[in-house]
Amino acid sequence: MGKRVRIGLVGTGFSAHFHLASYRKVYGEDFEIAGICGRNRSRAVELACEFDISTCYDTADAMLRDPLIDAVDLCVPNYLHVPLILQAAEQRKHIICEKPLGGYFGPPGAGDDWTAEGASRATMLQQVLNEIHTVEEAVVRSGITFCYAENWIYAPPVAKLNRLMAASKSTIMRIQGEESHSGSHSPYARHWRTAGGGSLLRLCVHPIGAALYLKYEEGRRRDGVPIRPLSVLAQTANLTAIESFRREPVRHIAAGWSDVEDWASITITFEDGAVAQLTSTDTHMGGIRNYITAHGSRALVTANINPNTACQAYTPDGAYFADEYIVEKTETKEGWSFPAPDEDAVTGYPEELRDFVGAIATGRPPKSDLMLARDVLIAVYAGYLSAERGTVVNLREVV
């Protein structure tokens, strides 16, 4: 057991709240949430009261300069990730960073009215590659532990899938996966300037991350080195731009996307010839659809994160369940539903944070690290380039 880890959390929104709730379920590690900060000061105070956090900082800079803080948990919009990573590394603070690692948010000096319409995806990919290189250098130079918050690889169904592939000594030949729901209602998600992309970046990073991790693990088991992605082929679309949908008077799917896609599909080919076929969309009703299937040479395993059948419910009137949480992104509580008994645990957040705290305390690497963060982000932006060109993008030629 290492020393007590004192964590400062940056952010006060949705991800900040579920991180704080999940920290309460972490066991076997010596840590505390020692501080919080965010642009919404009153919300920071509310969260501090709710989760017994002793200090509210006025700014992230003040938190990062506090010698009592060992690590920072970055639960902020995508475009703030890299600037805060670099500041944290400069202050030698260990980092927990929500997905994705970073992204392209416009050319230098771009104003709030910048859009990605007509912007070169090759330029986007090159800037992202430069950004990744800067982050890697900063992390190595500071000697800190970097933790990439990809919860899927910690989700119990995915962890079991990985163990079954290991037990059967399977070659994972094909992977299928999806993250889909009826759309983010957050204003930042509608604009490339603040989100860095659409459903491929916001949603598909989860199945991409899980697929890459499963092949990493297979390679490590067999040969001692991870099997890495080699090429990508992708398509994107804006399905809510279909004219008949736009004329519908009642909508159950989020619309109003500015310059980002609401559907994406990507095929990743790995160094050993295996493939992963992954998709994401903001046009799926009925709650979140989160799954990954591994087609192995000796076993076939599907991990259903959402929905799963651990709990099933029916009611003719959703008002009966008005005060009871069912599951994220469900549009109605009427009829059949699949209530989440413990959504945080099933989606892997407590186990993810437990791994991170332990890694920071002892100096060991986390399961979800900077290599995974890097490979996922490169796959996404190579995917955007592939969709623009309509061709396969070889990652060895662009990296």
C-alpha positions in Angstrom: 0.0 0.0 0.0 1.4 3.4 -1.0 0.8 6.8 0.7 -2.7 8.4 0.8 -3.6 9.9 -2.5 -5.2 13.4 -2.3 -7.3 14.0 -5.4 -8.6 17.3 -6.8 -11.5 17.2 -9.1 -11.9 19.7 -11.9 -15.4 20.1 -13.2 -18.9 20.3 -11.8 -21.1 18.7 -14.5 -22.5 15.3 -15.3 -19.2 13.4 -15.4 -18.0 15.1 -12.2 -21.0 13.9 -10.3 -20.8 10.3 -11.4 -17.0 10.2 -10.7 -17.7 11.5 -7.2 -20.5 8.9 -6.7 -18.2 6.2 -8.0 -15.3 7.2 -5.7 -17.6 6.3 -2.8 -17.7 2.7 -4.0 -13.9 2.4 -4.3 -12.5 0.0 -1.7 -9.0 -1.2 -0.6 -7.2 2.1 -1.4 -6.2 5.0 0.8 -7.3 8.2 -0.8 -9.5 11.3 -0.4 -11.2 13.8 -2.7 -9.4 16.8 -1.2 -10.7 19.6 -3.4 -13.0 20.6 -6.3 -13.2 23.5 -8.7 -15.3 24.6 -11.7 -16.5 27.6 -13.6 -19.8 27.2 -11.8 -18.8 28.1 -8.2 -22.2 27.5 -6.7 -22.4 24.1 -8.2 -18.9 23.3 -6.9 -20.0 24.3 -3.4 -23.1 22.0 -3.8 -20.9 19.0 -4.8 -18.5 19.7 -2.0 -21.3 19.6 0.5 -22.9 16.5 -1.0 -19.6 14.5 -1.1 -17.8 16.0 2.0 -15.0 17.7 0.1 -13.1 20.1 2.3 -11.9 22.7 -0.2 -13.4 24.6 -3.1 -10.7 26.2 -5.2 -11.4 29.4 -7.2 -9.5 28.2 -10.2 -7.9 25.0 -11.6 -4.6 26.9 -11.5 -5.0 27.4 -7.7 -5.7 23.7 -7.3 -2.8 22.6 -9.4 -0.4 24.8 -7.5 -1.5 23.4 -4.1 1.3 21.0 -2.9 -1.2 19.1 -0.9 -2.9 17.8 -4.1 -1.3 14.7 -5.5 -3.6 14.1 -8.5 -6.3 15.8 -10.6 -9.4 14.2 -12.1 -10.3 16.1 -15.2 -14.1 16.1 -15.7 -14.2 19.0 -18.1 -15.3 19.5 -21.8 -13.1 17.9 -24.4 -11.4 21.1 -25.6 -10.0 21.7 -22.0 -8.4 18.3 -21.7 -5.0 19.0 -23.2 -4.4 22.5 -21.7 -5.2 21.1 -18.2 -3.1 18.0 -18.8 -0.1 20.2 -19.7 -0.6 22.4 -16.7 -1.0 19.4 -14.4 2.2 17.8 -15.8 4.1 21.0 -15.3 3.1 20.9 -11.6 3.9 17.2 -11.4 0.3 16.2 -10.6 -0.8 12.7 -11.5 -3.7 12.8 -14.0 -7.0 11.1 -14.4 -8.5 12.3 -17.7 -12.0 11.6 -19.0 -12.2 10.4 -22.6 -11.2 11.5 -25.2 -7.6 12.5 -24.7 -8.1 15.6 -26.8 -9.2 16.6 -30.3 -9.3 19.3 -33.0 -11.3 22.4 -32.0 -10.4 24.7 -34.8 -7.3 26.5 -36.1 -5.3 28.7 -33.8 -7.2 31.9 -33.0 -10.5 30.4 -34.2 -13.5 32.2 -32.7 -16.7 30.8 -31.3 -18.3 31.1 -34.8 -15.8 28.7 -36.4 -17.3 25.6 -38.0 -15.8 22.4 -39.3 -17.7 22.6 -42.6 -15.1 22.3 -45.3 -12.2 22.0 -42.8 -9.5 19.6 -43.9 -9.6 16.3 -41.9 -5.9 15.8 -42.8 -5.1 19.1 -41.0 -7.2 17.9 -38.1 -5.3 14.7 -37.8 -1.9 16.3 -38.1 -2.7 18.8 -35.3 -4.0 15.9 -33.1 -0.8 14.0 -33.7 1.2 17.1 -32.7 -0.9 17.5 -29.6 -0.4 13.8 -28.6 3.3 14.2 -29.0 3.3 17.2 -26.8 1.3 15.4 -24.1 3.5 12.3 -24.3 6.6 14.4 -23.8 5.1 16.3 -20.9 4.0 13.2 -19.1 7.4 11.5 -19.5 9.3 14.6 -18.5 7.3 15.1 -15.3 7.4 11.4 -14.3 3.7 11.4 -13.4 1.1 8.6 -13.8 -1.4 9.2 -16.6 -4.8 7.4 -16.3 -7.2 7.4 -19.2 -10.8 7.1 -18.0 -12.1 4.4 -20.4 -14.6 2.7 -18.2 -15.6 0.0 -20.7 -12.4 -2.0 -20.1 -13.3 -2.1 -16.4 -17.0 -3.0 -16.9 -17.6 -6.4 -15.4 -19.1 -7.9 -18.6 -16.1 -6.7 -20.7 -13.7 -7.9 -18.0 -15.3 -11.3 -18.0 -15.2 -11.4 -21.8 -11.4 -10.7 -21.6 -11.0 -13.5 -19.1 -12.9 -16.0 -21.2 -10.8 -15.1 -24.3 -7.7 -15.7 -22.1 -9.1 -19.0 -20.7 -9.9 -20.4 -24.1 -6.6 -19.2 -25.6 -8.6 -17.7 -28.4 -7.3 -15.8 -31.3 -9.7 -12.8 -31.4 -10.6 -12.7 -35.1 -13.4 -10.2 -35.2 -14.9 -7.7 -32.8 -18.2 -6.0 -33.1 -19.3 -3.1 -30.8 -21.6 -0.2 -30.4 -22.5 2.8 -28.2 -25.7 4.5 -29.2 -28.5 6.5 -27.7 -31.0 9.2 -28.5 -28.5 12.1 -28.4 -26.8 14.5 -26.1 -28.8 17.5 -25.0 -25.7 19.4 -23.9 -25.1 22.5 -26.1 -21.3 21.8 -26.3 -21.9 18.5 -28.1 -23.6 20.1 -31.1 -20.5 22.0 -32.2 -17.1 20.8 -33.4 -15.6 23.9 -31.9 -16.3 22.6 -28.4 -16.8 18.8 -28.8 -14.0 18.0 -31.3 -16.3 15.9 -33.4 -19.7 14.1 -33.3 -20.8 10.6 -32.5 -17.5 9.0 -33.7 -15.6 11.0 -31.0 -18.1 11.3 -28.2 -19.6 7.8 -28.4 -17.5 5.4 -30.5 -14.4 6.0 -28.4 -15.9 3.5 -25.9 -16.2 0.5 -28.2 -12.9 1.5 -30.0 -11.1 1.6 -26.6 -12.5 -1.7 -25.6 -11.6 -3.4 -28.9 -8.1 -2.0 -28.8 -7.7 -3.2 -25.2 -8.9 -6.7 -26.0 -6.3 -7.0 -28.8 -3.6 -5.5 -26.6 -4.3 -8.1 -24.0 -4.4 -11.0 -26.5 -0.9 -9.9 -27.8 0.5 -9.6 -24.3 -0.7 -13.0 -23.3 0.7 -14.7 -26.4 3.8 -12.8 -27.3 4.4 -10.3 -24.5 3.6 -7.2 -26.7 0.2 -5.6 -27.5 -1.4 -6.1 -30.9 -1.9 -2.5 -32.2 -4.3 -1.0 -34.9 -2.9 -0.9 -38.4 -5.6 0.9 -40.5 -9.1 2.3 -40.4 -12.0 2.7 -42.8 -14.9 4.9 -41.7 -18.2 6.6 -42.8 -20.1 9.4 -41.1 -23.6 10.9 -41.6 -26.1 13.3 -40.2 -29.3 11.3 -40.1 -31.3 14.0 -38.4 -30.8 16.1 -41.5 -33.2 13.8 -43.4 -35.9 16.1 -44.6 -38.8 13.9 -43.5 -37.4 13.8 -40.0 -37.0 17.5 -39.9 -40.7 17.9 -40.8 -41.9 15.7 -37.9 -43.7 17.9 -35.3 -42.8 15.6 -32.4 -39.3 14.3 -32.0 -37.9 11.8 -29.6 -34.3 12.1 -30.8 -32.0 15.0 -30.2 -31.6 17.2 -33.2 -30.0 20.6 -34.0 -26.5 19.3 -34.7 -24.4 22.1 -36.1 -21.3 20.8 -37.9 -20.9 17.3 -36.3 -22.1 13.9 -37.3 -24.8 11.9 -35.5 -23.9 8.5 -37.0 -20.5 6.8 -37.6 -19.2 3.4 -38.5 -15.5 2.5 -38.4 -13.6 -0.7 -39.3 -10.2 -1.1 -37.7 -7.7 -3.7 -39.0 -5.1 -4.8 -36.6 -1.4 -5.8 -37.1 -2.3 -9.5 -37.1 -5.2 -9.1 -39.6 -8.1 -9.2 -37.1 -10.8 -6.6 -37.6 -13.1 -4.6 -35.4 -16.5 -3.3 -36.8 -17.8 -0.5 -34.5 -20.6 1.9 -34.7 -22.2 4.8 -32.8 -25.2 7.1 -33.3 -27.2 9.8 -31.5 -30.4 8.4 -33.2 -31.1 5.3 -31.2 -34.2 5.3 -29.0 -34.9 3.1 -25.9 -31.9 4.0 -23.8 -28.2 3.4 -24.2 -27.1 0.5 -26.4 -23.6 -0.5 -25.2 -22.2 -3.9 -26.2 -19.1 -5.6 -27.6 -18.8 -9.1 -29.1 -15.5 -11.0 -29.5 -15.5 -13.7 -32.2 -12.6 -15.9 -31.1 -11.2 -19.0 -32.6 -12.3 -21.1 -29.5 -15.1 -18.9 -28.0 -17.7 -16.3 -28.9 -18.6 -13.9 -26.1 -20.9 -10.9 -26.0 -20.7 -8.3 -23.2 -23.9 -6.4 -22.8 -23.3 -3.4 -20.7 -26.6 -1.7 -21.6 -29.2 -2.9 -21.7 -28.8 -6.1 -19.7 -31.4 -8.4 -18.1 -30.3 -8.3 -14.5 -33.5 -6.4 -13.7 -36.6 -6.2 -15.9 -39.7 -4.2 -15.2 -43.1 -3.4 -16.7 -45.6 -0.7 -16.0 -48.6 0.5 -18.0 -48.1 4.1 -16.7 -44.6 5.6 -16.5 -45.9 7.9 -13.7 -45.8 5.0 -11.3 -42.0 5.0 -11.6 -41.8 8.8 -11.7 -39.5 9.1 -8.7 -37.3 6.0 -9.5 -34.3 6.0 -11.7 -34.5 3.5 -14.5 -31.4 3.8 -16.8 -29.6 6.6 -18.6 -31.2 8.1 -21.8 -34.5 6.2 -21.6 -37.2 8.4 -23.2 -40.1 6.8 -21.3 -40.8 4.6 -18.3 -43.9 3.0 -19.7 -43.9 -0.6 -20.9 -41.0 -2.9 -20.5 -37.7 -1.5 -19.3 -34.3 -2.7 -18.0 -33.6 -0.8 -14.8 -30.0 -0.7 -13.8 -29.5 -2.2 -10.3 -26.1 -0.4 -10.0 -25.3 1.5 -13.2 -22.0 2.8 -12.0 -20.7 -0.6 -11.1 -22.0 -2.3 -14.3 -20.4 0.3 -16.4 -17.1 0.0 -14.6 -16.6 3.4 -13.0 -15.7 2.3 -9.4 -13.3 -0.4 -10.6 -11.7 2.1 -13.0 -11.1 4.6 -10.3 -9.9 1.9 -7.9 -7.2 0.9 -10.5 -6.2 4.6 -11.0 -5.9 5.3 -7.3 -3.8 2.2 -6.8 -1.6 3.0 -9.8 -0.9 6.5 -8.5 -0.2 5.3 -5.0 2.2 2.5 -5.9 3.7 3.8 -9.2 2.5 0.9 -11.2 0.9 1.5 -14.7 -2.9 1.6 -14.9 -4.8 -0.8 -17.2 -6.1 2.2 -19.2 -3.1 4.3 -19.9 -1.7 6.9 -22.3 -1.0 4.4 -25.1 -4.7 3.5 -25.2 -5.7 7.2 -25.1 -3.3 7.9 -27.9 -4.4 5.0 -30.2 -8.1 5.7 -29.7 -7.7 9.4 -30.6 -5.6 8.6 -33.7 -8.1 6.0 -34.8 -10.9 8.5 -34.5 -9.3 11.3 -36.5 -7.9 8.8 -39.1 -11.5 7.7 -39.3 -12.6 11.3 -40.1 -9.9 11.5 -42.8 -11.1 8.1 -44.2 -14.7 9.3 -44.3 -13.7 12.4 -46.1 -11.6 10.6 -48.7 -13.7 7.4 -48.9 -10.6 5.2 -48.6 -8.7 3.2 -46.1 -6.2 5.1 -44.0 -3.0 3.3 -43.1 -2.0 4.4 -39.6 1.7 3.7 -40.2 1.6 6.2 -43.1 0.1 9.1 -41.1 1.7 8.6 -37.6 
